[in-house]
Structures are given as C-alpha cells and as structure tokens.
Amino acid sequence: MAKFKVNAAVVRKNAALCRKRKIVMPTFAQMKDPGLIPDKVKQLLKPVGLWDINPINLFRITWKNDIKTGGFGPVNMLEIPKEITGIDARVIGIVGKYFPTGAHKVGAAYGCLAPRMVTGEFDSVDQKAVWPSTGNYCRGGAFDSALLGTTAVAILPEGMSKERFTWLKEIGAEVIATPGTESNVKEIYDKCWEIKKTRKDCVIFNQFEEMGNPTWHYHVTGAALEEAFNAIKGPRSRLAAFTSATGSAGTIAAGDYLKKKFPGMKITASEALQCPTILSNGFGEHRIEGIGDKHIPWVHNVRNTDVVTAIDDEACVRLARLFNEPEGKKVLAEYGVKKEVIEQLGLLGFSGISNLLSAIKTARYYEMGKDDVIVTVFTDSMELYGSRLKEMEKEMGKYTRENALVDFERRLLGCTTDYMKELTYADRKAVHNLKYFTWVEQQGRTSEELRRLWDPSFWDETFAQVAEYDELITAFNKEVGL
C-alpha cells in the first residue's frame, strides 16, 4: 500500500465535494493508456466539448484524444518533413493542442494537484490552489481546479498574451499579474512568498519544484513519445534524440523515460538565446512564450541532459509568421511542402517552433542521417497567440513573399550549430550547482536536498511513486462512491 502520509479527515472532505459534483479522478495509468478508462466514462465523454468545464474532461488529460469522434485513438503527432527541416533525420512532434485548454500543461498541473487531493495535503473545500506560471501551466491549473470544484489563483507576468488573461478570467480564476514578461520568474516567486505569508487559505503548486510535474511527463509524455517513434520507425530506425525547451523542466523529464528505453539517445535542452542560462549562465528577456528562465528548475534532472541549444527568439517569431501567414504558406508550397503539412503547421506555437529548431541543430551537430529519428513536443498551437500575429503585423508590416523567402532560407535551411554545447560531466555538475543560488539561498531548500538531486537513484525513486499515486486515486474514487 502507499507510503504517503494521509490526512484522512481532509480526504473525506475532498471526497464529499467530488461526490456532490459527480467527479471521478483518472489515474496516471489511464492518462498514459486511455484504453484502461471504463466504457461508461467513454460514452459520457462523447457529447462533451474538449474545453468544456465538465469534470468528465479530466479523462481527456492525455496525448490520445480523437477530436473527430470524442473518444481516443493513437498519439496525436506531426512529422516535419525534410523540405522544411533541411536535414535527413526525421523529426516527429507530439501535439499539445488536443488537450483541454489547448496545451499539455493541463496534465502537469493535474500531476501536482491530484496527489495532494488524495493524500489530504490540499483541502479543496477551504483552500485555494495557486498556480505560478509564465503561461500555460496556470491555465492548466485553473482548468483542473474548475473541474475538481476548487478555486484557482493564477499568477503570471503582465506581458503575456492577452488570450491567456481573458480566458483565465472567464473560467473564474483569481488572476495576479506580476511585473515583466516570460523571463521574469523571480518576480513570480516573490509573489508566492507574499501569498504564503499573508494568505493562509492558499496552497502554492510551484511547477518549478513540484515533483508531480516531471513525474506526469515521465510516465505520460515519455510513453507517448515512445509510441510515436514506434508508429513511424522502419527496420533500421534509431531513436536518436529528444529535444525540449527547459521551461519548468517538466516536459524534459520525458527524456529520462526514453533513456531507460533507448540508452544511446541524446536529451537536448533548449532555451532562448536572449537568456542563455544553461549555455553561458546568461540572463535577459525573450519572446518564446512557454519557457521561463534565469534559473535552473529544482525538478530538472540535469545529470541526464546531454546538449543545450540556445534558440534566437527572432527566429521563432519569424517562423511563426512563415507558418501561418498566406505568403509564407505559398512559399512553403513552392519548396515542395505538401498542402496537408502546411495546413498543420499552426499546431506549433512559439515553444514548439523553438523545439523544432533545437531538433535541427541537434541533427546537424551529430550528423544524423535518414535512419535517425528525433522526437519532440509541440506543446501548444498558434491558436493561443492570435493577438501576437496581429501585433507582429503592426510592428513589422504586412508579411510579404520576400519576407517568407528570407525567413525560410535563413531560419530553417540556414539553421546551424552555433550557440549550442555538448555537456561534459563537469558541465552538468556546474549547471546543477546553479540551483543553489535560487533554491537554497532564496527558496528555502537545503544543501543536503540539493546534493540528493545529483543522485540518479533519487529520480528513479521519485518517478516510481506513480504506482502509489494510482493506488491512492483508486482508493479515493471508492470513497467518492461513484
């Protein structure tokens, strides 16, 4: 049986709320494999929209939603062809758009909230869930909170896209805007400390240190990437690399799962060139929405990271226009990109484009060939950034054929191995040590805890706890009685 300490009184309160709202909680195993979801639940899902505030949508926290049928199917994925990448290696991205909220962070948030509910560490009746984020995580947390009947407090920088703020307010979350943009994570932490000191009714779910975040990605995203590779592999195919923006370092934990299955593959961490924290202890501001920085997240298993690439945010901005503006699509077609691929390029938001460029850099650096497959994550789509496209047109002018030709040649076919580094053991230890200045000096962690993170067994034990989470979720659902 699970070894977690359980506050039975709070668990009963949480169960009573779920009973009243007719809420059943999915297990991690069901999110990984929706085939395990009861048929009755699958039938109830069919008439419910993907973004509807309906508790049954908790079961759509998976990479396998079939939006045509309302049921489940294979992993949602998109291959980016050689005509776009300019490399022989195949690049496969799994698609986050088809999660509720349009981004995979709804899963990471559930991975943090659900274990606390079923252990009684969080009182969903009398406490509020605080979701500090640079974007999609607080949206996912607010959505999960709404479905689970608890109140959300979303914290995000004031410079994020208008769509995020509008949606959060519509869903009923309390919204707190902190100074700055994507790079201003410290200001978010400061607000969290203020809330801890002044609001006893709030519990902070900090994605940068909550182990539920990488644990969810290890089991659910990692398995989805493995399935995507198996779906397209040939007799000589090798899973050569996984690329992921560091962000909160949740998604990159999927690479830890893949390394267990494919020990020779590389994990490439991607960050913004304008804020190259891992690459060169750098700082700054950037426009790749979806990746926070200026620090090393507590949940990043740095010892397992092989390469770091720094991606110019100007490249991401310009490729977003190339992939989505009419003139850009025309140029791609002229270069032989198939119409069905062009029409799906909107599935890549800014961080997805960054992950694509990181894959191209990795393939060029290691001279990968046609038998090599690189997997990555298209975390969200340009649907969440419509206002950004309008802002870019206002700032840069109408997107022309000449713009498209230059961006295609320079930003894609001209993508090189500059601003990247293969990490030695000493490099990784140095990056790990950077955690001290954020987490021990500022955020209350201890040096002993930091040393423990360097031990591979820590991560094995942490990710293995998912079995205990599922035991507790199953027991909780029995207590609910539905």
Long-range contacts (C-beta under 8 A, 24 or more apart in sequence): 1-471, 2-468, 2-469, 2-471, 2-472, 3-468, 4-115, 4-119, 4-468, 4-472, 5-119, 6-119, 6-120, 6-472, 7-119, 7-120, 7-121, 8-120, 9-120, 10-120, 10-121, 10-122, 10-123, 11-117, 11-118, 11-119, 11-120, 11-476, 11-479, 12-479, 13-123, 13-124, 13-125, 13-126, 14-117, 14-118, 14-120, 14-122, 14-123, 14-124, 14-125, 14-476, 15-476, 15-479, 15-480, 17-124, 17-125, 17-149, 17-150, 18-148, 18-149, 18-476, 18-480, 18-482, 19-480, 19-481, 19-482, 20-149, 21-55, 21-149, 22-55, 22-482, 23-55, 23-58, 23-147, 23-148, 23-149, 23-480, 23-482, 24-55, 24-58, 24-477, 24-480, 24-482, 25-58, 25-114, 25-117, 25-118, 25-148, 25-473, 25-476, 25-477, 26-58, 26-59, 26-61, 26-473, 27-469, 27-470, 27-473, 27-474, 28-111, 28-215, 28-216, 28-219, 28-220, 28-466, 28-469, 28-470, 28-473, 29-470, 30-59, 30-62, 31-61, 31-62, 31-107, 31-110, 31-216, 31-220, 32-62, 32-219, 32-220, 32-223, 32-224, 33-223, 34-59, 34-62, 34-64, 34-72, 35-72, 37-72, 42-71, 42-72, 45-70, 45-71, 46-70, 46-71, 50-98, 50-99, 50-100, 51-100, 51-101, 51-102, 53-143, 53-146, 53-147, 53-171, 54-147, 55-147, 55-148, 55-149, 57-100, 57-147, 58-110, 58-144, 58-147, 58-148, 60-99, 60-100, 61-99, 61-100, 61-106, 61-107, 61-110, 62-99, 62-107, 62-220, 63-94, 63-95, 63-98, 63-99, 63-104, 63-220, 63-221, 63-224, 64-224, 65-98, 65-99, 67-98, 74-227, 74-231, 75-224, 75-227, 75-228, 75-231, 77-228, 77-231, 78-341, 78-344, 78-347, 78-378, 79-232, 80-341, 80-356, 81-337, 81-338, 81-341, 83-332, 83-335, 83-336, 83-337, 84-332, 84-337, 84-341, 84-412, 85-356, 85-359, 85-360, 85-363, 85-412, 86-360, 86-412, 86-413, 86-415, 87-360, 87-363, 87-364, 87-368, 88-363, 88-368, 88-369, 88-370, 88-372, 89-240, 89-359, 89-363, 89-368, 89-369, 89-370, 89-372, 89-373, 89-374, 90-232, 90-237, 90-370, 90-372, 90-373, 90-374, 91-356, 91-359, 91-360, 91-363, 91-373, 91-374, 91-376, 92-228, 92-229, 92-232, 92-373, 92-374, 92-375, 92-376, 93-347, 93-348, 93-352, 93-355, 93-356, 93-375, 93-376, 93-377, 93-378, 94-221, 94-224, 94-225, 94-228, 94-375, 94-376, 94-377, 94-378, 95-347, 95-378, 95-381, 96-352, 96-377, 96-378, 96-379, 96-380, 96-381, 97-347, 97-378, 97-380, 97-381, 97-383, 100-143, 101-136, 101-139, 101-140, 101-143, 102-380, 102-381, 102-383, 102-384, 103-136, 103-139, 103-140, 103-379, 103-380, 103-384, 104-136, 104-140, 104-221, 104-251, 104-377, 104-379, 104-380, 105-133, 105-135, 105-136, 105-137, 105-139, 105-140, 105-141, 105-207, 105-379, 106-139, 106-140, 106-143, 106-144, 107-140, 107-216, 107-217, 107-220, 107-221, 108-137, 108-140, 108-207, 108-212, 108-213, 108-216, 108-217, 108-248, 108-250, 108-251, 109-137, 109-140, 109-141, 109-143, 109-144, 109-205, 109-207, 110-140, 110-144, 110-216, 111-210, 111-212, 111-213, 111-215, 111-216, 111-217, 112-141, 112-205, 112-207, 112-210, 112-212, 112-213, 112-216, 113-141, 113-144, 113-145, 113-148, 113-205, 113-212, 114-212, 114-469, 114-473, 115-212, 115-469, 115-472, 116-203, 116-205, 116-212, 117-148, 117-476, 118-469, 118-472, 118-473, 118-475, 118-476, 119-472, 121-203, 122-150, 122-203, 124-148, 124-149, 124-150, 125-150, 126-201, 127-201, 127-202, 127-203, 128-152, 128-153, 128-174, 128-199, 128-201, 128-202, 128-203, 129-153, 129-202, 129-203, 129-205, 130-155, 130-192, 130-195, 130-202, 130-203, 130-204, 130-205, 131-155, 131-205, 131-207, 132-156, 132-188, 132-189, 132-191, 132-192, 132-204, 132-205, 132-206, 132-207, 132-208, 133-188, 133-207, 133-292, 134-160, 134-182, 134-184, 134-185, 134-188, 134-247, 134-289, 134-290, 134-291, 134-292, 135-160, 135-161, 135-164, 135-182, 135-289, 135-290, 136-164, 136-290, 136-379, 136-380, 136-384, 137-207, 137-248, 138-164, 138-168, 138-173, 139-164, 139-167, 139-168, 141-205, 142-168, 142-171, 142-172, 142-173, 143-171, 145-173, 146-171, 146-172, 146-173, 153-195, 153-202, 155-188, 155-191, 155-192, 156-188, 157-181, 157-182, 157-184, 157-187, 157-188, 160-289, 161-289, 161-384, 161-385, 161-387, 161-388, 162-387, 163-384, 163-385, 163-386, 163-387, 164-384, 180-285, 181-285, 181-286, 181-287, 182-272, 182-285, 182-286, 182-287, 182-288, 182-289, 182-290, 182-291, 182-292, 182-293, 183-272, 183-274, 183-275, 183-283, 183-284, 183-285, 183-286, 183-292, 183-293, 183-294, 184-285, 184-294, 185-292, 185-293, 185-294, 185-295, 186-294, 186-295, 186-442, 188-292, 189-442, 189-443, 207-248, 207-250, 207-299, 208-248, 208-249, 208-292, 208-295, 208-297, 208-298, 208-299, 209-297, 209-298, 209-299, 209-439, 209-443, 209-445, 210-299, 211-299, 211-462, 211-465, 213-248, 213-249, 213-250, 213-253, 213-299, 214-249, 214-250, 214-252, 214-253, 214-256, 214-299, 214-300, 214-301, 214-462, 214-463, 215-253, 215-462, 215-463, 215-465, 215-466, 215-469, 216-250, 217-250, 217-251, 217-252, 217-253, 217-254, 218-253, 218-254, 218-256, 218-257, 218-463, 218-466, 219-257, 219-463, 219-466, 221-251, 221-253, 221-254, 221-257, 221-377, 222-253, 222-254, 222-255, 222-256, 222-257, 222-258, 223-257, 224-254, 225-254, 225-257, 225-258, 225-375, 225-377, 226-257, 226-258, 226-261, 228-375, 229-373, 229-375, 232-373, 233-373, 234-371, 236-371, 237-371, 237-372, 237-373, 238-262, 238-264, 238-265, 238-371, 238-372, 238-373, 239-265, 239-373, 239-375, 240-265, 240-266, 240-363, 240-366, 240-368, 240-372, 240-373, 240-374, 241-265, 241-266, 241-267, 241-268, 241-359, 241-362, 241-363, 241-366, 241-368, 241-372, 241-374, 241-375, 242-266, 242-267, 242-268, 242-374, 242-375, 242-376, 243-268, 243-270, 243-309, 243-355, 243-358, 243-359, 243-362, 243-374, 243-375, 243-376, 244-268, 244-269, 244-270, 244-355, 244-358, 244-376, 244-377, 245-269, 245-270, 245-271, 245-288, 245-290, 245-291, 245-351, 245-354, 245-355, 245-358, 245-379, 246-270, 246-271, 246-277, 246-278, 246-291, 246-293, 246-297, 246-300, 247-290, 247-291, 247-292, 247-297, 247-351, 248-292, 248-297, 248-299, 249-296, 249-297, 249-299, 249-300, 249-301, 250-299, 251-377, 251-379, 252-300, 252-301, 252-305, 253-299, 253-301, 253-463, 254-377, 255-304, 255-305, 256-301, 256-304, 256-459, 256-463, 257-463, 258-375, 259-304, 266-306, 266-307, 266-362, 266-366, 267-304, 267-305, 267-306, 267-307, 268-305, 268-306, 268-307, 268-308, 268-309, 268-358, 268-359, 268-361, 268-362, 269-305, 269-307, 269-308, 269-309, 270-308, 270-309, 270-310, 270-311, 270-354, 270-355, 270-357, 270-358, 271-308, 271-309, 271-310, 271-311, 272-310, 272-311, 272-312, 272-313, 272-354, 273-310, 273-311, 273-312, 273-313, 273-419, 274-312, 274-313, 276-310, 276-419, 277-434, 278-305, 278-308, 278-431, 279-308, 279-309, 279-310, 279-419, 279-420, 279-421, 281-434, 286-313, 287-313, 287-316, 287-317, 287-350, 288-313, 288-316, 288-350, 288-351, 288-354, 289-349, 289-350, 289-351, 289-385, 289-388, 290-349, 290-350, 290-351, 290-379, 290-380, 291-351, 291-354, 295-434, 295-435, 295-437, 295-438, 296-431, 296-432, 296-434, 296-435, 296-438, 298-435, 298-438, 298-439, 298-443, 298-445, 298-453, 301-453, 301-459, 302-428, 302-431, 302-432, 303-428, 303-429, 303-432, 303-454, 303-456, 304-459, 305-423, 305-428, 305-431, 306-422, 306-423, 307-362, 307-365, 307-420, 307-421, 307-422, 307-423, 308-420, 308-421, 308-423, 309-357, 309-358, 309-361, 309-362, 309-419, 309-420, 310-419, 310-420, 311-354, 311-357, 311-358, 311-419, 312-419, 315-353, 315-357, 315-411, 315-415, 316-350, 316-353, 316-354, 316-357, 317-350, 317-392, 318-403, 318-407, 318-411, 319-353, 319-357, 319-407, 319-411, 319-412, 320-348, 320-349, 320-350, 320-353, 320-382, 320-385, 320-388, 320-389, 320-392, 321-389, 321-392, 321-399, 321-403, 321-404, 321-407, 322-403, 322-404, 322-407, 322-408, 322-411, 323-348, 323-353, 323-382, 324-382, 324-389, 325-389, 325-399, 325-404, 326-399, 327-399, 327-400, 327-401, 327-403, 327-404, 328-399, 328-403, 328-404, 328-407, 328-408, 330-401, 330-404, 331-401, 331-404, 331-405, 331-408, 332-404, 332-408, 335-408, 346-381, 346-382, 346-383, 347-378, 347-381, 347-382, 348-378, 348-381, 348-382, 349-378, 349-379, 349-380, 349-381, 349-382, 349-384, 349-385, 350-385, 350-388, 351-379, 351-380, 352-376, 352-377, 352-378, 352-379, 352-380, 352-381, 355-379, 357-411, 357-415, 360-412, 360-415, 361-415, 361-416, 361-417, 361-420, 362-420, 364-415, 364-416, 364-417, 365-417, 365-420, 365-422, 429-454
